[in-house]
Amino acid sequence: MPDTQDTPHAPGDPADPLARERAHLAGSRAALRAMREDVQGLNISDVTANWVNAAVLEAQIADRIKALADLSHTPLFFGRLDYLHAPGADLAEGGGGERFYIGRRHVHDADGDPMVIDWRAPVSQAFYRASTKNPMDIGLRRRFGYTGGELTAYEDEHLTSPVASDQQTTSKLLQAEIERPRVGPMRDIVATIQPEQDEIVRSDLGGTVCVQGGPGTGKTAVGLHRVAYLLYAHRERLARTGTLVIGPNKSFLHYIEQVLPALGELEVKQATVDDLVSGVEIKGTDTAEAAVIKGDARMAEVLRRALRSHVTMPTEPAMVVRGSRRWRIPAYEIEEIVAELLARDIRYGAAHDALPQRIAHAVLVRMEQAGEAPDDRVQDAVARNPAVKAVVKAAWPQVDPAKLVLRLLGDAEFLAEHAEGILTGDEQRTILREKPARSVKSAKWSLADAVLIDEAGDLVARTHSLGHVVLDEAQDLSPMQYRAVGRRCTTGSATILGDLAQGTTPWATSGWDEALRHLGKGDAHVEELTAGFRVPREVIAYASRLLPHMSPGLAPVSSVRENPGSLEVRAVRDLDGTDAAAVTACRDSLRHEGSTGLIAADARIPALSAALTAAGLAHLAPGQETSADSRLTLVPASLAKGLEYDYVVLDEPAAVVAGEPDERTGLRRLYVALTRAVSGLIVTHALPLPEQLAGPSGG
């Protein structure tokens, strides 16, 4: 059992362990300030050759200064490890009995000796994985508790003591950190990472990892901390190749955007899938049926056929004139070159660029046979010859990806020709535009159309690949969207995060094997997180009643947090009282410390917003940052995924289900809404609850 201590001695007592730890914290902060001042005092005037070098170096120094910022609200260290012996080759570095303080970043004193060890360093791994069964040569693990940035408590675990318990016990400080009120953006979990999470965080850069995790299992935080770890372990490589975090919407990205900077990582880019395919302006929408077909992986072959149909075999020879000589390349020889390029199946644009060089090479062979000695410059000149250009334009013309998709979706005969044997007639009619657009600019493109254009663009020219991509809420992507993400990491790796039970799009994936295949990462390792640390046991048990009806076979989350009274279901007598009931529940929730989210069906948002305003309750929209003065957010159910609040009021569950095109998607949307709470959930309803929630309620 961990031994928790608050302030057992008088302040300033040298025998007081807490005083000694506070002194180390003060010394570490002073050392961090000195490190920052050293960087600020650098004079680069004598080490830069020109203004470009100076600008680059100044930017690097500015980034370093930002990374060394001492955030008053963020503890500099959160744990301590006391090793028993001089570690062996497979253990931490250092001498016998060495003590290490574990924190968010490395801090050293004036002599270069470490005062705080970065949580990502090998020596820190034992803080997350050591146990009484496998102490990893740790005699003592100490966790620290903070209040308002001040170190106020510590908790000790004697892992090798003869009386150390083999029972798994929950740390009170760890529990308090998890339950700490959530105001503002998402915060890191570096102090509370669990062993099974740490294994994922520290997995090798070379492999792709897929994390299936239910609500509150920490999968998003695990993915972000994995990025931070990989940047620490492979900084130079990822600095060259780049990293990207992909989220479901802007509100979600705003919510998580402070996690990596808090861990000292400032350069990671964030985007939605829509941002990746932003080649055209989105003005239109698709029916669910059309979006499903356009998002089907079969469309990739339709696009490939349509693109390659622009290639035609030459029927006329090429006559190249240079000076007084004429060089004739017969049609059959050009046909052989074109056929070979088709057989190689290289990118359309690369083949277009290669064709004039191949024809020019055939001319150079004839020149050499005639006794001339042409060089590479002659070949380049021949490749630019008007006769060669004319052959290329006729045989392998340039194709604009957006124009290709425009024609495919607007020309029934063109679509039928290239979708034959792939799409049925009904499917073709579903995706055809009723009125073909006149131009790319005037077309009312949908998001699914933009993904098709991105696919066509990659068929023409290879998409740039990054070193590592994190994809969150991955269960909601279509096969074509998976392909769009996969193109961004063809030569790199990925961390895929999601929960099959929370798939709320008509095209949501049915399984990770299928999704990973579309991503081009079929050999990825799938990990499942089933221990819940955020949602109280009573709440997750209530929400899990939906699982057999929407995701049969999926294991429910097992919450480690028992919080009696965390669930209350309030029935309202008539529909006229639903708005007032939601307002009352919000007032009750706001009496507690922390944030409150009022989640409702999208169609209910205007009425609830008016009711909150009339009641004098100021409220935010998703993406707006909560603060001590603004703690209530009104959340459409369609935007609730990935967000979390200390207290949640859920308005009319039946309306949430009814707001989706089918019951399964509606139940999944409801499951998401039910599982956003950290401390308490109040459900208000006048309509009958969905029958899948039938059973004894929490209140």
DATATA-V523256 format. One record per backbone hydrogen bond with DSSP energy under -1.0 kcal/mol. CO is the residue of the C=O (numbers start at 1). NH is the residue of the N-H. Records with the same first field share a line. If there is no record, write none. Layout:
# DATATA-V523256
CO: NH, NH
This chain:
# DATATA-V523256
3: 156
5: 154
10: 13
13: 16
16: 20
17: 21
18: 22
19: 23
20: 24
21: 25
22: 26
23: 27
24: 28
25: 29
26: 30
27: 31
28: 32
29: 33
30: 34
31: 35
32: 36
33: 37
34: 38
35: 39
36: 40
37: 41
39: 42
44: 47
50: 54
51: 55
52: 56
53: 57
54: 58
55: 59
56: 60
57: 61
58: 62
59: 63
60: 64
61: 65
62: 66
63: 67
64: 68
66: 69
71: 74
78: 144
79: 102
80: 142
81: 100
82: 139, 140
88: 91
95: 98
98: 83
100: 81
101: 117
102: 78, 79
103: 119
107: 115, 116
109: 112
113: 109
116: 107
117: 103
118: 121
121: 124
122: 125
124: 127
125: 128, 129
126: 130
134: 131
135: 138
137: 84
140: 82
141: 157
142: 80
143: 155
145: 152, 153
147: 150
150: 147
153: 145
154: 5
155: 143
156: 3
157: 141, 159
161: 164
171: 175
172: 176
173: 177
174: 178
175: 179
189: 192
194: 198
195: 199
197: 201
198: 202
200: 203
208: 525
209: 496
210: 527
211: 498
212: 529
214: 217
216: 533
218: 222
219: 223
220: 224
221: 225
222: 226
223: 227
224: 228
225: 229
226: 230
227: 231
228: 232
229: 233
230: 234
234: 238
235: 239
236: 240
237: 241
238: 242
242: 467, 468
243: 269
244: 470
245: 271
246: 472
249: 253
250: 254
251: 255
252: 256
255: 186
256: 259
258: 262
260: 265
261: 264
269: 245
271: 247
272: 276
273: 277
275: 278
287: 291
288: 292
289: 293
290: 294
291: 295
293: 296
295: 480
296: 299
297: 300
298: 302
299: 303
300: 304
301: 305
302: 306
303: 307
304: 308
305: 309
307: 310
308: 311
318: 329
320: 327
322: 325
325: 322
327: 320
329: 318
330: 334
331: 335
332: 336
333: 337
334: 338
335: 339
336: 340
337: 341
338: 342
339: 343
340: 344
347: 351
348: 352
349: 353
350: 354
351: 355
354: 358
355: 359
356: 360
357: 361
358: 362
359: 363
360: 364
361: 365
362: 366
363: 367
364: 368
365: 369
366: 370
367: 372
368: 371
375: 379
376: 380
377: 381
378: 382
379: 383
380: 384
382: 385
385: 389
386: 390
387: 391
388: 392
389: 393
390: 394
391: 395
392: 396
395: 312
400: 404
401: 405
402: 406
403: 407
404: 408
405: 409
407: 411
409: 433
411: 415
412: 416
413: 417
414: 418
415: 419
419: 422, 423
424: 428
425: 429
426: 430
427: 431
428: 432
439: 443
443: 445
445: 283, 284
446: 450
447: 451
448: 452
449: 453
450: 454
451: 455
452: 456
453: 457
454: 458
455: 459
456: 460
457: 461
459: 348
460: 349
467: 493
468: 244
469: 495
470: 246
471: 497
473: 476
474: 477
475: 509
478: 482
479: 483
480: 484
481: 485
482: 486
483: 487
485: 488
486: 489
488: 466
493: 469
494: 209
495: 471
496: 211
497: 474
498: 213
499: 502
500: 503
505: 508
511: 515
512: 516
513: 517
514: 518
515: 519
516: 521
521: 524
525: 210
527: 212
529: 214
530: 558
532: 560
536: 540
537: 541
538: 542
539: 543
540: 544
542: 545
543: 546
546: 549
547: 550, 551
551: 554
558: 532
561: 537
563: 566
566: 681
568: 683
570: 685
574: 577
575: 578
577: 581
578: 582
579: 583
580: 584
581: 585
582: 586
583: 587
584: 588
585: 589
586: 590
589: 592
595: 647
596: 633
597: 649
598: 635
599: 651
600: 637
601: 604
602: 605
604: 608
605: 609
606: 610
607: 611
608: 612
609: 613
610: 614
611: 615
612: 617
613: 616
620: 634
621: 624
630: 627
631: 596
632: 620
633: 598
635: 600
636: 639
637: 640
640: 643
645: 678
646: 679, 680
647: 597
648: 682
649: 599
650: 684
652: 656
653: 657
654: 658
655: 659
657: 660
662: 666
663: 667
664: 668
665: 669
666: 670
667: 671
668: 672
669: 673
670: 674
676: 645
680: 648
681: 568
682: 650
683: 570
684: 652
685: 572
690: 693
691: 694
